[in-house]
Amino acid sequence: MLGPLDVRDGAGAVDPGPYKQRVLLGVLLLRANMVVPVDQLVQAVWPEGLPRTARKNLQVYVSALRKIIGDRIHHASYGYVLDAVPDEVDALRFDTLANSGYAAYHSGNLHETRKLLGEAVALWRDEVLADLAGNPVIAAEADQLGQRYLAVYEDWVDLEIDAGRHLAVLGPLARLARRHPFRERLTAATITALYRAGRRREALATYEVHRQLIARELGIAPSLVLQQLYQSMLADASNRSLALAPAGRGRVRPAQLPRDVPDLVGRADQVDDLVGALTGPESSDVAVITGAVGTGKTALAVRVGHRVAEAFEDGQVFVSLRVPDGRPKATRDVVTELMRATGLDVPVPRDDGEALAVWRSWIADRAFLVILDNAVSERQVRGLLPGKGRNRTVVTSSHRLSGLESVHRVEVGEISEEEAGELVGRAVGPGRVLGSALRRIIGRCGSTPLVVRAVAAKLDSLRHLSMVDYADRLESAQSVLYELVAGGTPVRERVARVYSDLAPPQRQAVRALGGLPGGPVGAAELAEAFAALPEPATRIIDRLVEANIVGAPDAAHYAVPALVRHFAADLAR
């Protein structure tokens, strides 16, 4: 795979068949050990348009490939999977060696890191599946693997240069840098190797060529890291021990994703949708996960992040956009956190606009997955989004953030009664889950994951309390929100944070929601609740919908989440 498709058995090379059959094998190899849906396979094999016999022809190709490589290809539910181990597929072997190399780095063994990363890099003969690169699906998937190779190569070559092997790597490094002129780490490594080899003028000229290129093509200046490298060369004309700037030497990829919640329920469709949106052939560079308070937006983002982590060779970064008390985090603080997480530990400009520009320039030619959690507004997010490149950003927010253009938007809501019962049962045992009592609890509190987990935690801590007893307790409680506690924090505080984001007129409107009944609310009834407010009711409703304080299940009705109704009732007391 790491070059033209090459199939071999114990006796030598094997012909994998005609072009379309080779494409099929290539796609299965690119996703080895994963089920590839039939629909995706036929789209890959016939990108120019599906013949009526596409599925039948696909079966013929699969049968032919089985005769060549055995029963490694088999049908699994909705598609096909090719089973393979690292010793059989060079791309899998590459990943194994690279991961072992990074593990050695974390243990402090740089010699072993250099050796393993070098073995991984040496597996590459050419571009991934070079003979099939004309196929758009192959090209898109191969590009992701190719970017992973470049990141590993950059880490390895930095270590080689640090070990004094700059002369040995300079020729191949310079050629690779010319093929990828916007990969700044390759440029920085080339400049350093030239300088250490005593070729200072060429090193300075390489910097200048790069500076002019990105100014002309991208309209940006070199990153602060590269500028520091340039200044070091100017100031250190006699010192051939010049090292790479801080982010360039053996940089370890960040892996900041929090723990994946193992009992995430009711979100399988959204997970698949987001995975496809972030890594598919027509992927989006920004995904927004939105929903009312307590719907599990962060848990969904983390689950998706773990699913797609390997597609982002530079690493994964997770940053909260709020301070612990719920207030928005200052832009400069967010940028500082992001830059340090991604390997750039330099002073951040005091001006927000300049700080954001430095961040976008630094990340432009990289492939990070960035999760921006709990955004307050479009304004807070917009400047943080990379302008181009292979980075992907996932934003979570209790607000819809409708002003963000060209994003993939996923809305999450309550989970079903069955899913709620499953979640509670995992915590306290299925024997304590009584359907009628659970329905009463859901009727009183709603069925957001936050509420259901709070109920499960309470029942788990009070083992003597039956679900019926707890339903009675919730129905008689004056303030349900103080009764429910999730992760040590009363649920009321979570709702209060969203309330604090609102402007004063919208806060007045929330107070008016306490008297509304549960269930769907007609447009006229909702407008009447806001009749005494100074703003037109339609404008108030629109803003509450934007903040996910009020839902809009259909054109004629609105829905006020149970948590919001209880919060509004508390405010009215």
N, C-alpha and C positions, 0 to 999 in steps of 0.2 A: 504493500500500500504506500509506503514512503518512497514514492517514485512511480513509474508505470506499474500497472497491475501485473503481478508476477506470482503465478501459482506453481508450486512444486510439491512433488511427493518424494519418496525415497529414491526413485530412479532418475529424477531430474525435473525439468520444466514440463508443465501440463498446459495444454490449450484450454482456456476457460470458455471458449465458444464465441459466437457472433457478438457484435457490438452491444445489442440490447441485453443479452444475457450477461455480458461483462458489467453493464451498468447495474443490473439487478444485484450481482455479486458485490459490486463496489458499495452500494447503499447498505446492504446487509453487513458488510465488513465495517463500514463507518459506524454502524450502530450495533456492533457485535455484542451478543448476550442481552440484547433488548428486543422486545417485540416491536416490529415495524408494521403498522397497519397496512392492509392491502391497498386501501385508497391512496396512501402515500407512495407505495411501491409502484402502482400503475402510473401515477403522476410523474414519478421519476423516470420510468422506462419510456413513457410516451409524452414528453413535455410539449411536443408540437400539437397534441390533440389525441384524445383516446379513441381507438377503433372500437367497434361494437364488441369485438372478441377479446378485448384487453385482458379481462380476468382469466379467460380460458388460456390465452397465450402465456399469461404469467405462470399459470400452473405448469405449462409445458416447459418453460424455462427453469422453474424450480425442480422439476423432475430431472431435467438434463444436468443441472448442477449437482443434484444428489448423486448422480452416477459418477461425477468427477471427484467430489469431496466427501461423499458418504452422507450419513444421516445427521450430520451437524446442523443441517437446515431442517427445521420441522415447523409444522403449523401450531400456532398457539392462539386460541380464542379468535381474535379479530385480525390476525396477521401472521407473519413469519418471523422466526428468530434464528440466528446463526450462532451456535454455541462454539466458543473458542477459548483457549488459554493463552497467556502471554507468549509461551514458547512457539505458538503456531502462527501468530499474527504480529508483524513488526510494530504496528501502531500500539498494540497492547503492551508489547515488550518495552516500547519507548516510555509509556506511562508508568509502568512498574519501576523502571530504572530511575526515572525522574523523581517519582515519589520517594523512592529509597534514598536518593541523593538529598532531597530536602529534609528527610528524617535525620540523615547524618549531619546536616547543617545545624539542625535544632539541638543535636547532642554535642555540638562543638567540634566535630571531626571534619575539618575543611579538606584534608587530603582525600578522605573517602568521598566527600561531596564532589570534588573535582573529578575523581575517577568515575563515579556513577553517572554524573551529568554528561561527562565526555563520552561514555559508552552510549548513552541515550542519543546524543547529537550525532554520533557516528553511524547510527542506523539509517539516517536519511540519505537517499540516493538522488532525489529530485523533488519537485513539487508533488504533493499527495495525489495519487492516481492521475498522474500527468497525462496519460493517454485517454482519460475520460473527462478531462477538464472542460470540454465543450458542453457537457450536460449541466444545466443550471442547478439542479438539486445536488449533484456531485460537487460542483464548484462551491456552492454555499457551505456544505458540510466540510469539504476539504479545507476551505479557508479557515474555519474554526480550529481545525487540527494544526494547520500551518502556523496560525498565530500562537498556538501553544508551543510549537517548536521554537519560534523566534524568542519567546519569553525564556524558555529553558536555555537556548543558546546564549542569550544576553547574560543570564546568571552565570553560566559556565565560563564564558569568555572573560567576564570581569574577574573571576577567580583565577583564571589562567594568567591574566595580566598582572594581578596582584602577586602571583607566584614567580614573576619574572620571565614568563614565557611569551612576552609581547612580540618577539620576532617570529616565533613559530605560528602565531595565530593571525598576524597582521594581514597577510595576503588574502586568505579566505574571508576574514572579517571585513576588509575593505570592499571586496566584491559583493558580499551580502548587504553591506550598508548602501552600496550604489543601487542594488535591486530594490531596497526599501528605504528610500531617502527620507521618509517622514518618521522612521523609527529613531527617536532621539537617543535612546540608549546605545544603539549601534553606532550612531555618529559619535557620541561621547567616548565610547570604547575605542573607536578608530583614531580619534584625535589623541587620546592618551597613549595608545600604542605607538603612533607616529612620534609623539614627543619623546617618549622613553627611548625610542630607537635613534634619537639624535636628529630627527627630521622636523625641527621646530617650524620652519617656514611652511612645510606641507601641512602640519597640524593647524597652524593659524589660518592657512588658506582653506582647509576643509571646514573650519568653523565659519569662515566668511561665506563660502558657497552655501552652507546650510542656512545661515542667517538670511541671505538674499532669497533663497528658495521659499522658506516659510513666510517671509514677508510678502513675496509676490503671489504665492498660491493660497495662503491661508490668512494673510493680513495680521499676523501675530509676530511677536519677538521670541527669540529663544527663551527657554525656561530659565529660572534663576540658577538652577543647577548647572546648566551649560554655560551661562554667563560667568558663573564663579570659576568654572574650569578655564575659560578663556582668560579671565583676569589673572588666574594663577600662573598660566603660561607666560603672560606678559611680565609678571613680577618675579618669575623664577627661572630666568633664562639659562642659568647654569646648573640647575638641579634636575637630573634625569629621573628622579624618584617620584615625580608627580603622580599622585593617585587620583582615582576618579572622585568626583564630588560625592557628598554623603549618600545620596540615594542610588548611586550607581554600583557600589561595590557589594557583590554578593547579596543583593537585596532579597529579603525573605518576603514572600507574598503574604499579605494580611489575610486572615481567615477569621473575621470578627462576628460571624453569624451567631446569634444566641442559640441555645439548645432548642432543637426541634421538639415541639409538643407531640408526644407519641399518640395521644388520644384525640387528635384533631378529627372531628366528625362533621359530616354534612358539607364538605368543601371539595370533594373529589373533582367535580366538573370545573370549578374555578381554578384549581391547581393545574389541571391539564391545559386549560385555556391560557393561563399565564405562562406556563412553560413553553407552549407553542409561540406565544407572542414575543417572548424574550429570546428564543433560540431558533425559531423556525426560519424557513427560507425568506419569508416576508416579515421579519421581526420588526418590532417597534422599539425605538430607543428609550421610551419612557412608558411605564405602566403605573396607573393610579388605582389603588385599592381604597374604596370609599364605602362608608356605611355609618349607621347610627352608633352611638357610644355602646361599647360592649359586644360588638358583633365579631370580634376576633380578627381584626384587620392585620395586626402585627403578627399573630400566629400564622396566618395565611402567608404573609410575605416571607417569614422565616422558613416555612415549609418549602415554598417555591425556591427560595434562595439555596437551600440545601440540594434541591433537585437539579438545579442548573449550575451549581458551583464550578464543576469541572469545565464548563464552556468558557470560563473567564480566567485566562491564564495568569493575569496580573493579580488576581485575588478578589476577595469580597469584603466590603466595608459596610458597617452598620452604625448609623449615627441618629440619635434622637434629636429632634428639632425643638425640644422643650427642656427647660431646667426642671429639677425634681418637683418644684411646687406647681408646675404646669404652665408657667409663663413662657412665652417664646424665647428661644435661645438667640443671643445676639449674632448677627451675620458673621462678624469677624471671628467669634468663638467657634462657629460651625466650620468656617473655612480652615481655621487652625487645626481643628480636630480632623477634618478630611485630609488635609495635606500631610499631617504627621502620620496618619494611618496608611497613606499610600506611599510613604517613603520620602517626603520632602519636608525636612525639619529646618526651615529657614524663617526669619522674621516675616510676619504677615503685615502688609500695608495697613495703616490705620483707616484709610478710606475704604468704605464697603465696596464701592465699584471697582477700585483697584485690586482689592483682595479677591473678589470674585473673578476678575480677569486673570489673575495669576493662577487661580485654581483651574479655570477652564483651559488655560494654555498648558499647564502641567499635565493634565489628564488627557489631552486631545488625541495623542497617538497610542493610547493604551487600551486595555480591555479589562476594565474593572466592572464588577457588579456592585452598585451602590444602593443601599436601602436607606432612604430618608424617612424616618418614622415619626408619625404624629405631627404632620404639618399643620400650620395655623391658617395659611392663606397661599394664594397663587404667588403673591409678591415674595413671600419668604422662600419659595421653591425655585422660581423661574431662573434667577441668576446662578443657581447651583447646577443647573442642567448642562452637561457638556454640549458644545456646539456641533461636534462631529465625532466620527470615529466609531470604535467597536464597543464603547462602554454602554452599559444598560443601567437604567435607574428605575427603582421601584419606590413609589411614594405612597405612604399610608396617611389617611386623614379622615377625621370625622366630618369634614366639609367636602363637598363634591368637587371643589376646585375646577369648576366648569370653564374658567378662563384660561386654563392650560390647553394650548392647541396641539392637535396631532398626537394625542396620547392614547394608549390602549387602556380603557377604563373598565374596571370590574367592581360591581356593587355587591356587597354582602349584607345579609339580613339575619333574621332569626333562623334557628334550626327547627326541624320538625319535632313533634312530640316523641316519635319513635327514636330519633337521634338523641333527644334530651334524656330519654330513659336509658339509652345505651351509655351515655356519658356518666350519668349518676350511678348506674349499675357498676361501672368499672371502678368507681371510687368506694362504694359501700357494699357492693355485692348485689347481684340481681335479685336475691330473695327479699331485699328491703324495698324494692321499687314497686309501688302500687299504682297502677294506671290511673285510677280515679283521683287519688291524692295528687299525683303529678299534674293532672289536668287542672286541678284547683290552683296549684302553685303557679302554673303557666298562665292561667287566667288572671291571677293577681299580679304577677311580676313580669310576664313575658317569657320568651324562651331564647334570649340572646345567650351565646356561650358564656359571657361574663356572669349572668344571673345563674345559669345552670351550674357552673363551677362553684359559685358561692353557696348554692343550695347543697351541692354534693359535699363541700368542705364542712358545712355546718352539721350535716347528718353524720359525717365521718367522725367529727370531734365529739358529738353527743350521741354515743352509741345507744343510749337508753331511749332516745327519741324516735318514734316511728314517723314515717312520712305523713301519716294522717295527722299526728300531733303537730308536726311542723307546718302543715297546711293550715290547721286551725290557728296556730300562732301567727302566721303571716297575715291571715284574713282579719285578725283582731288587732294587729299592730297599728299604732297610730302613724308611725313612719317606717314603711317597709325598707326604705333605702338605708337606714341605720342598722336594720336587722341583717341585711345582706353584706357580707364582707368577703372580698376576694384578694388573695395575696397579702393579707394584713391591712388592706385599705378598704374603708367603707365604700360601697358602690356609689353612695351619694357624692363622694369627692370626685369620682370619675365624671359624673354628670355635671358637677359644678365647674369643672375645667372647661367643658364645652360651652357652658353658659357664660363663663367669663370672657370667651372669645367674641361674644356678640356685642354689637353697638347698643347703647341705651334703649332705643326704640324697640329693638328685637327682644331685649330683656323684659321690657314691659309686656310684650306680647306673650312671652313664655309664661308669665304669671297668670295670664288670662286662660291658659290651657288647663289649669287644675280642675275646673268645673266640668270639663267635657267628659262624656262617658267613654268607656273602652269601645273598641271596634271602629269600623269606618265612620267617618264624619263627612256629611255633605258639605259642598263648597259654601252654600248659603249659611249653614250653621256655623262653620268656622269663621266666616266673614263677620257674622253677628257677634262672635266672641271678641272681635277686635274693633267693634263699632266705636268704642269710646276713645280709641287711640288717635293721635294726631295724624298719622300717616294713612294713606289709602290701604284698605284691607288686602287688596291684590298684591301690592308691593310688599307688605309684611309677610304674606304667605309665601311669596316667591323667595324671600330671603331666608325664611325658616326652612323651606325645602332645600335650598342651597346648603344650609348648615346641617342637614339631616336631622333637624329637630322635629320636622313634620315630614311624613312620607306621602307619596302620591301614587297609590297602587293603580288608579285609573283616572280617566279624565273627569269623572264626576265626584270622586271621593278623595278624602285625605285620611291619613292614619297618624295618630299620635302615639308613639311608643310608650309602653307602660312605665318605663323608667322616667321619661319626661313628664308624664302625668303626675307621678308621685312626687317628683321634684317640684313641679309647679304647685302642687297642693301644699308641700312643706313651706314654700315661699309665702303662700297666702295665710298661713297660720300666724 
